[in-house]
Amino acid sequence: MDILFDCMVVGSGSSGVQAAQTLVGRGARTLMLDIGEEKDPYYSGLVPNMDFSTLRCQDNAQHTYFLGKDFSGVIDTWTGAKNRITPPLKFVERNTDKYFPKTSGTCEVNFMESAALGGLANAWGCGAFTFSEKALRRTGLSVADIRAAYPEIACRIGVSGEPNSEGLAFNECIQPPLKIDRNMAIIRERYKKVAPRLNKQKCFLERTPLAVQHLPHPRRQSEDYKDLDFWDLEHSAAYRPPLTLQLLKRQPGFTFLSRQQVLRFEEKPDEVCVHTYDLREKRYRTFRARRLILAASVIGTARIVAGSFPDAVSAFPIISTPYFYMAMLNLGMMCRQNSLWKSSYSQLSLYIDSDFEKDFILLNMYTYRSLLLSRLVRELNIGMKFGYETVRFVKDMLVVGGVHLPEKHHPGNQLEFLPNPTHPSGLKLKIDYQIDPTRYREAARRVRKAMLALHCVPVKKKILEPGSGKHYAGTLPFSDREKAFSLAPNGRLYGTRAVYVADASGFRYLSAKGPTFTIMAYAHTVADGLFRERATVLTNDRSLNADFGAESAKEPVSVMAEKPSKR
């Protein structure tokens, strides 16, 4: 393909598709490259369009998707987020060891990569949090640019939540929060009674902002409360990057090529050449563009940079938010049944003040009925035989909390690419990462104290290996001055003329809040900045939004707040 594109985007994940949508909307001829592992066709149409309770009672073939075609849903170890992926979502980790070889570091870690179409965001929890002004400055992002981009991304993907809150600090294009189930409603009512005391301790409870379509929309599935959000992708209301990619493929200025493993780039006076290995044709290829945007994930982008400057760099700093689980029993649910029609996503978030960088600890609460009893048993400190019977009794009381801590870079936490002559990339990955265990203990103490005030009794804490939270950043940190293997504020890789990075590689800090929404906003600003720098006025990309959730989001929140979604 000897075509000179205006811009090339590497990666089809959450940042890549948002950058591409901005470019195409501005009139740029855009090429996107990725490996693009597709969903397993085995699960296509396999999950009946019923709610979880009905499936469990009536579907004789439920084992085919709950346990998986090769029993991939049966797990014998607990290794963090990776082994909690349901069988229909297993494609996000398919062939990662083949495409991205790695070797062991000095400690146990659980960092994840994905070669899937849409990347790890196919399996994300849909938390659409905004960073505070203080967190944005620590991260190295422009407060004005990101705050202006948040509503733009919300219009594109559909965001439900409470506007002008700690989790969602704007009010444009926001849909009403999803309906809350009985378990979470009891916790929320209890919070209203003890809020003055908890607020003095700098603890605040809010609805979790979600990238989930709530209001009816002609081209999007709205939330149907069937509690199958992590099992049935075909009927999911969640935003995932392939939705944007489907929209882009209908645009005349956009080209997508899959089965391309990007190895390195090479700058020339008027263009950037990107060298790939074609996995379909088993040969090396080269593509040309005036500008290159890398959005291949934090680790993937670092791998491409390492391949492009093999004699200059092999090691990169990295940041990963510390993460652990807590299982709790809501005493207010004793002898009560939880709602049968409910969402699988987090419904409540608890913000707890932390001494670390004066930022918040974040607890996202789930009522995981659809996790299946065999998995729920792992949340309790009892054996499988007795635990199974116990969980059957307490499952409606159970609250599973994912606890995220803020993080910055610490010396010694790094990823390194070692020579690997047997692989097309010529590299294999090694990661060394350690976290101070006292941070887990202090965070668990604060969470336990706050949840007891809400009449939720913690019964188990499970600390996971570094990397299990899947929030990574900081391999090419932002810098205000020219510095090798750092990023300029506009995303340009120092030492290059036309290579930009649109994922979280530049973030110098990670808030406890999920960063995906902020990463998408940043990707939009990087792509938009290419046109601002050239002072080019082209078409406005809001013309694309009408196909993608913006129409319903424009409904006044106050009018739609009490109107339930259609099932």
C-alpha positions as CSV (number, residue, x, y, z in Angstrom):
1,M,0.0,0.0,0.0
2,D,2.1,2.9,-1.3
3,I,-0.2,5.7,-0.1
4,L,0.9,8.7,1.9
5,F,-1.8,9.2,4.6
6,D,-2.3,12.4,6.5
7,C,-2.0,10.6,9.8
8,M,-1.5,7.0,11.0
9,V,-2.8,5.7,14.3
10,V,-1.3,2.6,15.9
11,G,-3.8,0.8,18.2
12,S,-7.6,0.3,18.2
13,G,-8.1,0.7,21.9
14,S,-9.9,3.4,23.8
15,S,-7.3,6.1,23.0
16,G,-6.7,5.1,19.4
17,V,-10.3,5.2,18.2
18,Q,-10.9,8.5,19.9
19,A,-7.8,10.0,18.2
20,A,-8.9,8.6,14.9
21,Q,-12.5,9.9,15.2
22,T,-11.1,13.4,15.8
23,L,-8.8,13.1,12.8
24,V,-11.4,11.8,10.4
25,G,-13.9,14.4,11.6
26,R,-11.3,17.1,10.7
27,G,-11.0,15.7,7.2
28,A,-7.7,13.9,7.6
29,R,-7.0,10.7,5.6
30,T,-6.3,8.3,8.4
31,L,-4.9,4.8,8.5
32,M,-5.2,2.7,11.7
33,L,-3.0,-0.4,12.3
34,D,-3.5,-3.1,14.9
35,I,-3.3,-6.9,15.3
36,G,-7.0,-6.9,16.0
37,E,-7.9,-10.3,17.4
38,E,-11.6,-10.7,16.9
39,K,-14.3,-12.0,19.3
40,D,-14.6,-15.8,19.4
41,P,-17.3,-16.7,17.0
42,Y,-18.2,-19.6,19.2
43,Y,-20.0,-17.2,21.6
44,S,-21.8,-15.2,18.9
45,G,-25.5,-15.6,19.6
46,L,-24.8,-18.2,22.2
47,V,-26.1,-16.3,25.2
48,P,-30.0,-16.2,25.0
49,N,-31.5,-12.7,25.4
50,M,-32.8,-13.4,28.9
51,D,-31.9,-12.1,32.4
52,F,-29.4,-14.0,34.6
53,S,-32.0,-15.6,36.9
54,T,-34.0,-17.0,34.0
55,L,-30.9,-18.4,32.3
56,R,-29.8,-20.1,35.5
57,C,-33.2,-21.7,35.9
58,Q,-34.1,-22.6,32.3
59,D,-31.1,-22.7,29.9
60,N,-29.8,-26.3,29.7
61,A,-26.8,-25.1,27.7
62,Q,-25.7,-22.4,30.1
63,H,-22.4,-24.3,30.8
64,T,-21.3,-23.4,27.3
65,Y,-20.8,-19.8,28.1
66,F,-20.6,-19.7,31.9
67,L,-17.9,-22.3,32.0
68,G,-16.6,-21.8,28.4
69,K,-16.1,-24.2,25.5
70,D,-12.8,-25.4,27.0
71,F,-13.8,-24.8,30.6
72,S,-11.8,-21.7,30.6
73,G,-14.2,-20.2,33.2
74,V,-13.1,-22.8,35.8
75,I,-10.1,-21.2,37.6
76,D,-7.9,-22.9,40.2
77,T,-5.8,-19.9,41.2
78,W,-6.4,-16.2,42.0
79,T,-4.2,-14.1,39.9
80,G,-6.0,-10.8,39.9
81,A,-8.0,-9.3,37.0
82,K,-6.7,-11.7,34.4
83,N,-8.4,-14.8,35.7
84,R,-11.6,-13.0,36.5
85,I,-12.3,-12.4,32.8
86,T,-15.4,-14.4,31.7
87,P,-15.1,-16.9,28.9
88,P,-16.8,-14.7,26.2
89,L,-14.2,-12.0,27.0
90,K,-11.2,-14.3,26.9
91,F,-10.3,-13.1,23.4
92,V,-8.8,-10.0,25.0
93,E,-5.9,-12.1,26.2
94,R,-5.7,-14.5,23.2
95,N,-2.2,-15.1,21.8
96,T,-0.6,-12.3,24.0
97,D,2.3,-14.6,24.9
98,K,2.9,-15.3,21.2
99,Y,2.8,-11.6,20.1
100,F,4.4,-10.1,23.2
101,P,7.0,-12.5,24.6
102,K,8.1,-11.8,28.2
103,T,10.4,-13.1,30.8
104,S,10.2,-13.1,34.6
105,G,11.5,-10.2,36.6
106,T,12.6,-10.1,40.2
107,C,9.1,-10.2,41.7
108,E,5.6,-11.6,40.9
109,V,3.6,-9.2,38.7
110,N,0.4,-9.5,36.7
111,F,0.7,-6.8,34.0
112,M,-1.7,-7.4,31.1
113,E,-1.5,-6.6,27.4
114,S,-4.0,-7.3,24.6
115,A,-3.9,-7.9,20.9
116,A,-7.6,-7.8,20.6
117,L,-9.6,-5.4,18.5
118,G,-10.4,-2.7,21.0
119,G,-7.7,-3.9,23.5
120,L,-8.3,-4.3,27.2
121,A,-11.2,-1.9,27.1
122,N,-13.4,-4.8,25.8
123,A,-13.3,-6.0,29.4
124,W,-13.2,-2.8,31.4
125,G,-15.5,-1.9,34.2
126,C,-16.8,1.2,32.4
127,G,-15.8,3.7,35.1
128,A,-16.0,7.1,33.5
129,F,-14.2,9.2,36.2
130,T,-12.9,12.7,35.7
131,F,-9.6,13.7,37.3
132,S,-9.6,16.6,39.7
133,E,-7.6,19.8,38.8
134,K,-4.9,18.8,41.2
135,A,-4.6,15.3,39.7
136,L,-4.5,16.6,36.2
137,R,-1.6,18.9,37.1
138,R,0.3,16.1,38.8
139,T,-0.3,14.0,35.7
140,G,1.2,16.6,33.5
141,L,-2.0,17.3,31.5
142,S,-3.5,20.7,30.5
143,V,-6.4,21.3,32.9
144,A,-8.2,23.6,30.4
145,D,-7.8,21.2,27.4
146,I,-8.9,18.0,29.3
147,R,-11.8,19.7,30.9
148,A,-12.9,21.0,27.5
149,A,-12.5,17.4,26.1
150,Y,-14.5,15.6,28.8
151,P,-18.0,16.6,27.4
152,E,-16.9,15.9,23.9
153,I,-16.0,12.3,24.8
154,A,-19.1,11.9,26.9
155,C,-21.2,12.9,23.9
156,R,-19.4,10.3,21.8
157,I,-19.5,7.3,24.1
158,G,-22.6,7.9,26.4
159,V,-21.9,8.5,30.1
160,S,-24.4,7.9,32.9
161,G,-23.9,9.4,36.4
162,E,-24.4,12.3,38.7
163,P,-23.1,15.6,37.1
164,N,-20.9,18.1,38.9
165,S,-19.8,15.4,41.4
166,E,-16.4,14.2,42.6
167,G,-16.5,11.4,40.0
168,L,-18.0,13.4,37.1
169,A,-17.0,17.1,37.3
170,F,-19.1,18.5,34.5
171,N,-22.8,18.4,33.4
172,E,-22.8,18.4,29.5
173,C,-24.0,15.3,27.7
174,I,-24.5,13.4,31.0
175,Q,-27.3,10.8,31.1
176,P,-29.1,9.9,34.4
177,P,-27.4,7.3,36.7
178,L,-28.4,3.7,36.2
179,K,-31.1,2.2,38.5
180,I,-29.6,1.1,41.8
181,D,-30.3,-2.4,43.2
182,R,-31.6,-3.2,46.7
183,N,-28.3,-4.0,48.3
184,M,-26.7,-0.7,47.2
185,A,-29.8,1.3,48.0
186,I,-29.7,0.2,51.6
187,I,-26.0,1.2,51.8
188,R,-26.9,4.6,50.3
189,E,-29.7,5.2,52.7
190,R,-27.4,4.3,55.6
191,Y,-24.9,6.8,54.3
192,K,-27.4,9.6,54.3
193,K,-27.8,9.0,58.1
194,V,-24.1,9.0,58.9
195,A,-22.8,11.4,56.1
196,P,-21.9,14.2,58.5
197,R,-19.7,12.0,60.5
198,L,-18.1,10.3,57.5
199,N,-17.6,13.6,55.7
200,K,-15.7,15.0,58.7
201,Q,-13.3,12.0,58.2
202,K,-13.2,13.0,54.5
203,C,-15.2,10.0,53.2
204,F,-17.8,10.6,50.5
205,L,-20.2,8.2,48.8
206,E,-21.4,8.8,45.3
207,R,-23.0,7.0,42.3
208,T,-20.3,5.5,40.1
209,P,-20.1,7.3,36.7
210,L,-20.3,4.8,33.9
211,A,-19.7,4.7,30.2
212,V,-23.0,2.9,29.8
213,Q,-25.9,3.9,27.6
214,H,-28.9,4.6,29.9
215,L,-31.4,6.4,27.7
216,P,-33.0,4.7,24.6
217,H,-31.1,5.3,21.4
218,P,-31.8,4.1,17.9
219,R,-28.2,2.8,17.3
220,R,-27.2,1.8,20.8
221,Q,-28.4,-0.9,23.2
222,S,-29.5,0.8,26.4
223,E,-29.0,-0.8,29.8
224,D,-31.6,-3.7,30.3
225,Y,-30.6,-4.7,33.8
226,K,-30.3,-8.4,33.0
227,D,-27.1,-8.7,35.0
228,L,-25.2,-10.2,32.1
229,D,-23.0,-7.2,31.2
230,F,-19.7,-9.3,31.5
231,W,-21.2,-12.3,29.7
232,D,-23.2,-11.1,26.7
233,L,-21.4,-8.5,24.6
234,E,-24.1,-8.5,21.9
235,H,-26.7,-7.1,24.2
236,S,-24.4,-4.9,26.3
237,A,-25.1,-1.2,26.8
238,A,-21.4,-0.6,27.7
239,Y,-19.2,1.5,25.5
240,R,-16.3,-0.5,24.0
241,P,-13.9,0.8,21.3
242,P,-15.1,-1.5,18.5
243,L,-18.3,0.6,18.5
244,T,-16.4,3.6,17.4
245,L,-14.4,1.6,15.0
246,Q,-17.5,0.4,13.3
247,L,-18.6,4.0,12.9
248,L,-15.2,5.0,11.5
249,K,-15.2,2.2,8.9
250,R,-18.2,3.8,7.2
251,Q,-16.2,7.1,6.7
252,P,-14.5,7.6,3.3
253,G,-11.3,9.0,4.8
254,F,-10.6,6.1,7.1
255,T,-8.7,2.9,6.5
256,F,-8.3,0.0,9.0
257,L,-5.8,-2.8,8.5
258,S,-5.7,-5.7,11.0
259,R,-3.2,-8.4,11.5
260,Q,-0.4,-5.8,11.5
261,Q,2.1,-6.0,14.4
262,V,3.8,-2.7,14.4
263,L,7.5,-3.1,15.1
264,R,9.1,0.4,14.7
265,F,8.9,3.7,13.0
266,E,11.4,5.7,11.0
267,E,11.3,9.5,10.4
268,K,12.1,11.0,7.0
269,P,12.1,14.7,6.0
270,D,8.4,14.8,5.0
271,E,6.9,11.6,6.3
272,V,7.0,8.9,8.9
273,C,7.5,5.2,7.8
274,V,6.0,2.5,10.0
275,H,7.3,-1.0,9.7
276,T,5.1,-3.9,10.6
277,Y,5.0,-7.7,10.4
278,D,1.9,-8.9,8.5
279,L,0.6,-11.8,10.6
280,R,-1.7,-12.9,7.8
281,E,0.8,-12.9,4.9
282,K,3.9,-13.6,7.1
283,R,5.9,-10.8,5.6
284,Y,7.3,-7.4,6.6
285,R,5.5,-4.3,5.3
286,T,5.9,-0.5,5.4
287,F,3.3,2.3,5.6
288,R,3.7,6.0,5.2
289,A,2.0,9.1,6.7
290,R,2.8,12.7,7.4
291,R,2.0,12.3,11.2
292,L,2.1,9.2,13.4
293,I,0.0,8.8,16.6
294,L,1.0,5.9,18.9
295,A,-1.9,4.6,21.0
296,A,-0.8,1.0,21.4
297,S,-1.2,1.0,25.2
298,V,1.5,2.0,27.7
299,I,3.5,-1.2,27.3
300,G,2.9,-1.5,23.5
301,T,3.9,2.0,22.8
302,A,7.1,1.6,24.8
303,R,7.9,-1.6,22.8
304,I,7.6,0.3,19.5
305,V,9.8,3.2,20.8
306,A,12.4,0.7,22.0
307,G,12.3,-1.0,18.6
308,S,12.7,2.3,16.8
309,F,15.8,3.4,18.9
310,P,17.4,0.0,19.7
311,D,20.8,1.5,20.6
312,A,19.5,4.3,22.7
313,V,16.9,2.9,25.1
314,S,15.8,-0.5,26.5
315,A,14.4,0.4,30.0
316,F,11.4,2.6,30.8
317,P,9.8,3.8,34.0
318,I,6.3,2.6,34.7
319,I,3.4,3.4,37.0
320,S,0.6,0.9,38.0
321,T,-2.1,1.7,40.6
322,P,-2.0,-0.6,43.7
323,Y,-5.2,-2.6,43.8
324,F,-6.9,-5.1,46.1
325,Y,-10.3,-6.6,46.8
326,M,-12.4,-6.6,49.9
327,A,-15.4,-8.8,50.4
328,M,-18.0,-7.5,52.8
329,L,-21.5,-8.5,54.1
330,N,-24.2,-5.8,54.2
331,L,-26.0,-6.5,57.4
332,G,-28.9,-4.4,56.1
333,M,-29.6,-7.2,53.6
334,M,-30.0,-10.0,56.2
335,C,-32.9,-12.3,55.2
336,R,-33.6,-10.1,52.2
337,Q,-33.3,-10.8,48.5
338,N,-31.5,-8.5,46.2
339,S,-33.0,-7.1,43.0
340,L,-33.3,-9.6,40.2
341,W,-33.1,-7.0,37.5
342,K,-29.9,-5.1,38.1
343,S,-26.7,-3.9,36.4
344,S,-23.4,-5.8,36.8
345,Y,-21.3,-2.7,37.0
346,S,-20.2,-0.8,40.0
347,Q,-23.1,1.3,41.4
348,L,-21.5,3.1,44.3
349,S,-18.0,4.6,44.8
350,L,-16.5,5.6,48.2
351,Y,-13.8,8.3,48.2
352,I,-11.6,8.2,51.2
353,D,-8.9,10.8,51.9
354,S,-5.4,9.5,51.8
355,D,-2.0,10.8,53.1
356,F,-0.4,9.7,49.8
357,E,-0.1,12.9,47.7
358,K,-3.2,14.1,49.6
359,D,-5.3,12.2,47.2
360,F,-8.3,9.8,47.5
361,I,-8.5,6.1,47.9
362,L,-11.3,4.8,45.7
363,L,-13.6,1.9,46.6
364,N,-15.9,0.7,43.8
365,M,-18.7,-1.5,45.1
366,Y,-20.3,-4.4,43.2
367,T,-23.0,-6.9,44.0
368,Y,-21.6,-9.8,42.0
369,R,-24.4,-12.3,41.7
370,S,-23.5,-13.1,38.1
371,L,-19.9,-13.9,39.2
372,L,-21.3,-17.4,40.0
373,L,-21.1,-19.1,43.4
374,S,-17.9,-21.0,42.6
375,R,-16.2,-17.6,42.2
376,L,-17.9,-15.9,45.1
377,V,-16.6,-18.6,47.4
378,R,-13.1,-17.2,46.8
379,E,-14.2,-13.9,48.4
380,L,-14.5,-15.6,51.8
381,N,-12.0,-17.1,54.2
382,I,-13.5,-20.6,54.3
383,G,-13.1,-23.8,52.4
384,M,-14.8,-24.7,49.2
385,K,-17.3,-27.3,50.5
386,F,-18.6,-25.3,53.5
387,G,-18.0,-22.1,51.6
388,Y,-20.4,-23.0,48.8
389,E,-23.3,-23.6,51.1
390,T,-22.4,-20.4,53.0
391,V,-22.3,-18.3,49.9
392,R,-25.7,-19.6,48.8
393,F,-27.0,-18.1,52.1
394,V,-25.2,-14.8,52.1
395,K,-24.9,-14.1,48.3
396,D,-27.5,-11.3,48.5
397,M,-25.7,-9.7,51.3
398,L,-22.3,-9.8,49.6
399,V,-20.6,-6.6,48.5
400,V,-17.3,-6.9,46.6
401,G,-15.2,-3.8,46.7
402,G,-12.3,-3.1,44.3
403,V,-9.9,-0.7,46.1
404,H,-7.6,1.5,44.0
405,L,-4.8,3.6,45.4
406,P,-3.1,6.6,43.7
407,E,0.4,6.1,42.5
408,K,3.5,7.9,41.2
409,H,6.7,6.5,39.8
410,H,9.2,5.0,42.3
411,P,12.8,4.2,41.4
412,G,13.3,0.6,40.5
413,N,9.8,0.2,39.0
414,Q,10.5,-0.3,35.4
415,L,9.9,-2.4,32.3
416,E,12.8,-3.5,30.1
417,F,13.0,-4.9,26.6
418,L,15.7,-7.6,26.2
419,P,17.0,-9.0,22.9
420,N,14.9,-11.8,21.4
421,P,16.2,-12.8,18.0
422,T,13.5,-15.5,17.5
423,H,10.6,-13.0,17.4
424,P,9.8,-10.5,14.6
425,S,10.0,-7.6,17.1
426,G,13.4,-8.8,18.3
427,L,12.3,-8.0,21.9
428,K,11.0,-9.7,25.0
429,L,9.6,-7.9,28.0
430,K,10.7,-7.9,31.6
431,I,8.9,-6.0,34.4
432,D,10.2,-5.2,37.9
433,Y,7.6,-3.6,40.1
434,Q,7.2,-3.4,43.9
435,I,4.7,-1.6,46.2
436,D,5.2,-0.7,49.8
437,P,3.0,-3.2,51.8
438,T,2.2,-0.6,54.4
439,R,0.1,1.3,51.9
440,Y,-2.2,-1.7,51.6
441,R,-2.6,-2.0,55.3
442,E,-3.4,1.7,55.8
443,A,-5.9,1.7,53.0
444,A,-7.6,-1.4,54.2
445,R,-7.9,0.1,57.7
446,R,-9.5,3.3,56.3
447,V,-11.9,1.3,54.1
448,R,-12.8,-1.1,56.9
449,K,-13.6,1.8,59.3
450,A,-15.8,3.6,56.7
451,M,-17.7,0.4,55.7
452,L,-18.4,-0.6,59.2
453,A,-20.1,2.8,59.6
454,L,-22.3,1.7,56.7
455,H,-23.1,-1.6,58.4
456,C,-21.0,-3.6,56.0
457,V,-18.7,-6.1,57.7
458,P,-15.4,-6.9,55.9
459,V,-14.8,-10.7,55.8
460,K,-11.8,-10.9,53.5
461,K,-9.0,-8.8,52.0
462,K,-7.1,-10.1,49.0
463,I,-4.0,-8.2,47.9
464,L,-3.2,-8.8,44.2
465,E,0.1,-8.7,42.3
466,P,1.3,-5.4,40.9
467,G,-0.3,-4.8,37.6
468,S,-3.6,-6.5,38.4
469,G,-5.6,-3.3,38.3
470,K,-4.8,-2.8,34.6
471,H,-4.2,0.9,35.0
472,Y,-0.7,1.7,33.7
473,A,1.2,4.9,32.8
474,G,4.4,6.9,32.8
475,T,6.8,5.1,30.4
476,L,7.4,8.3,28.4
477,P,6.6,11.0,31.0
478,F,5.6,14.5,30.1
479,S,8.4,17.1,30.3
480,D,8.3,20.9,29.8
481,R,11.8,20.8,28.3
482,E,13.4,18.8,25.6
483,K,14.4,15.4,27.1
484,A,15.0,12.1,25.5
485,F,12.2,9.6,25.6
486,S,9.8,12.1,27.2
487,L,6.7,13.8,25.8
488,A,6.1,17.4,25.1
489,P,2.8,18.8,26.6
490,N,1.1,18.4,23.2
491,G,2.0,14.6,23.1
492,R,5.0,14.9,20.7
493,L,7.8,12.5,21.4
494,Y,10.9,14.5,22.0
495,G,13.6,13.9,19.5
496,T,11.0,13.4,16.7
497,R,9.3,15.8,14.4
498,A,6.0,14.1,13.7
499,V,5.5,11.3,16.2
500,Y,2.9,11.7,18.9
501,V,1.7,9.5,21.8
502,A,-2.0,9.5,22.7
503,D,-2.2,6.9,25.4
504,A,-1.2,7.2,29.1
505,S,2.5,6.8,28.4
506,G,3.1,10.4,29.3
507,F,1.1,10.5,32.6
508,R,3.5,11.2,35.5
509,Y,0.8,10.3,38.1
510,L,-2.2,8.1,38.3
511,S,-5.2,9.0,40.5
512,A,-7.1,6.2,42.2
513,K,-9.9,6.9,39.8
514,G,-10.0,4.8,36.7
515,P,-8.0,6.8,34.0
516,T,-9.7,5.5,30.8
517,F,-12.1,8.4,30.4
518,T,-9.3,10.9,30.9
519,I,-7.1,8.9,28.5
520,M,-9.8,9.2,25.8
521,A,-10.1,12.9,26.5
522,Y,-6.3,13.3,26.2
523,A,-6.2,11.3,22.9
524,H,-8.8,13.7,21.5
525,T,-6.7,16.7,22.5
526,V,-3.5,15.2,20.9
527,A,-5.3,14.7,17.6
528,D,-7.1,18.0,17.7
529,G,-3.8,19.7,18.5
530,L,-2.3,18.6,15.2
531,F,-4.8,20.9,13.5
532,R,-4.6,23.7,16.0
533,E,-0.8,23.8,15.4
534,R,-1.4,24.1,11.6
535,A,-4.2,26.7,12.2
536,T,-6.3,24.6,9.8
537,V,-10.0,25.0,10.0
538,L,-11.8,21.8,8.7
539,T,-15.0,20.1,9.4
540,N,-16.3,19.8,12.9
541,D,-16.2,16.2,14.2
542,R,-19.5,16.6,16.1
543,S,-21.1,15.4,12.8
544,L,-20.0,11.9,13.8
545,N,-21.5,12.1,17.2
546,A,-25.1,11.7,16.1
547,D,-24.4,8.1,15.2
548,F,-23.0,7.3,18.6
549,G,-25.0,8.2,21.7
550,A,-24.9,12.0,21.6
551,E,-28.5,12.4,20.5
552,S,-30.0,10.8,23.7
553,A,-27.4,12.5,25.9
554,K,-28.7,15.9,24.8
555,E,-32.0,15.2,26.6
556,P,-32.2,17.4,29.8
557,V,-31.0,15.3,32.7
558,S,-33.7,16.8,35.0
559,V,-36.4,15.6,32.7
560,M,-35.1,12.1,32.1
561,A,-33.9,11.4,35.6
562,E,-37.0,9.5,36.7
563,K,-37.7,7.8,33.3
564,P,-36.6,4.1,33.4
565,S,-34.7,2.5,30.6
566,K,-36.6,0.1,28.3
567,R,-35.9,-3.6,28.8
